[in-house]
Amino acid sequence: MQIQSVVLYSLDGRINEIPFDLGRVNILSGPSGRGKSALLSVVDYCLGASRFEIPAGVISNAVSWFALKLDFGTERLFVARRSVPLGRAASNEFFVRPNPDHETPPLSDLKPNARRDDLVEKVGSLLGVGVTLLPRADGTAERQKLTFRSGLIYSFQKQNEIANPDLYFHRQSELAQTIRETLPYYLGAISPAIIEKQAELRNKRKRLREVERALERSVSIAANRDAELVSIVAESTRLGLIASSDIPARSSAAQILESVSSTLQSTLFGDSQLADGLDLDLLKQMNTELLSKTRERLDLKKEIDALERFENDQNVVDNALNEQRRRLTALHLLADDHDSKQCPVCESRLESVTPAVADMQRSLETLIVELAMVSSDKADVREQLSKRRAAVTNLTSEIASLRREVQRLKEEESSIKLLLEQKHEVARLSGMVDMFRRLISVDDDETRVALELEKASLVTDIEELESETNLSDVRAKTATFLGGIGQQITRWAREQHLEYANGFLTFDLRGPRLVSETADETIPFSRFGSGRNWVWYHLLGHLALHEWFASNKRPVPNFLILDQPSQVYFPSADGQTEDNDWMEVRKIYEWLFDVVEKFEGQMQIIVTDHAKFENDPRFTDHLKHDWWQGGSLVPQGWLDQNL
């Protein structure tokens, strides 16, 4: 995959297309502030970066869509991605379509038809990115589908990366583990056959664990069968289901289980007192009735006490009245038909009736009436007392009857609880018997023999697969391939007379990092001195990797974007002085031209830089865009419209 052009769309639909030559070094030179360094971020964004890292301000404010025209050799693809709305990390709106005629669609055609996952899947499919094995701590490997973005790491060198002694690869601080895990795949150290055999190995190891567990269970059952059977018989005897004499001597486990099961079934499902059961509502109702009648009897007793006190008071009054009547009647001073105007002693006529005699007569009459009333009240009281005493007697009888019934129900409740507990224990025992029967049903000689044979076969297969897919072989092959790449780096470094080239230069995947191995020590890249070495070794390592990728047809994009490789030399502002720094910068470009020509079209390099050598025909031949003359990533006219 190489880049035919980078395309930017303004808010009103104007287009700025920046084309590049395939299979060559393309130089984009210009002063600061023209958007050179942003070109790398635009390419990364269009290829599915998860973050929008295009500089804020001028570019993001003036551009509505960013796009790429991609060349895959036999296919061409147009990929566009919407600029980021305010407050969003990245847009998930893509426009993707085949582009065989190298067309640049107008803004009106850019209707979102894909999402990030679709774009990543499409590009990965065209590149041929497949499945790899990721080593795990236990020595096994996990099969995983890769995305092409894990190979895109080797296609970018930003301004703060290309001369960095601590970080060798693009975004290495974030993606070091990804590089360690996936570089063996991109080098070709992990073949499809190994991947498939690793998957088969994982399945057979899983089946072996299952077989071993089944065998352990079978052995455990056989060892504990007699003890379990004794426990079942003892429990059955304790519950009264069977007697020891019911089990014939030398009975097999199956016969004993059959005997116990038969008794259990009749106990669990036969008739029992539980069929009628205890009516708990009736017991509650009778307790309520007992309480009500007890309270009613208490109320009646209180009424009887009150009536008896009233009767006593009436007797006192009656006695007093009778005493007065007796005294008045006992005088016999007057006959019942005596004339009140005649003297009761001499029988002479009285001029007037004596007041005292009349009063006594009236008092006697009143007393007789009162005595009659008291007698009537006493009769009523005796009647009420009689009724209430009879009611108390009846209630006492009913209460006694209720208490007997409640006691009977409570005793029945206790019996049923005991029966329920026994039922539960019988059910538990039934479960034990069923489980034991299932266990011994699989614990037979044929099953064990089959499992043993399968285990032996699996062990043999696993040993063969392990020898064929040994991850140490993958590691050894990776080290060999990196050694070959290191030889190329060493050869190039010696041609350029670089420091540390007296040792053997190679990659240490544990970093990942470049190292120089000498007879005395291994020098990591972080200890390489001078900015010159840092830039050169970044270039040498990346081009050596891409040479390997291209020659072995690995699914890695065949382009490399370099931002500001001349930064450590600080050339003069007028660009005319032929000092050592300028000569060093020209050497870098001459080397890039030579190496890419040897790729024979299989490698594209895009360099964004300040450097410009107008009098160097070879440099000017590769100077694709000269922004010293006024060009920029975002045309000035777009900016003027946004003011």
Secondary structure, DSSP 8 states (H G I E B T S, - for coil): -EEEEEEEEETTS-EEEEE--TTSEEEEE--TTSSTTHHHHHHHHHTT-SS--S-TTHHHHHEEEEEEEEE-SS-EEEEEEE---TT-S----EEEEE-TT-----GGG----B-HHHHHHHHHHHHT--EEEEE-TTS-EEEEE--GGGTGGGGEE-TTTTT-SS--STTHHHHHHHHHHHHHHHHT-S-HHHHHHHHHHHHHHHHHHHHHHHHHHHHHHHHHHHHHHHHHHHHHHHTTS--GGGS-TT--HHHHHHHHHHHHHHHHHS--TTTT---HHHHHHHHHHHHHHHHHHHHHHHHHHHHHHHHHHHHHHHHHHHHHHHHHHHT--S-TT--TTB-TTT--B-SS--HHHHHHHHHHHHHHHHHHHHHHHHHHHHHHHHHHHHHHHHHHHHHHHHHHHHHHHHHHHHHHHHHHHHHHHHHHHHHHHHHHHHHHHH-SHHHHHHHHHHHHHHHHHHHHHHHHS-HHHHHHHHHHHHHHHHHHHHHHHHHTT-TTTTSEEEEETTTTEEEEE-SS-EEEGGG--SHHHHHHHHHHHHHHHHHHHHHTT-SS-SEEEEE-TTTTT---TTS----HHHHHHHHHHHHHHHHHHHTTTS-EEEEEES---TT-HHHHHHEEEEGGGS--SS-HHHHHHH-
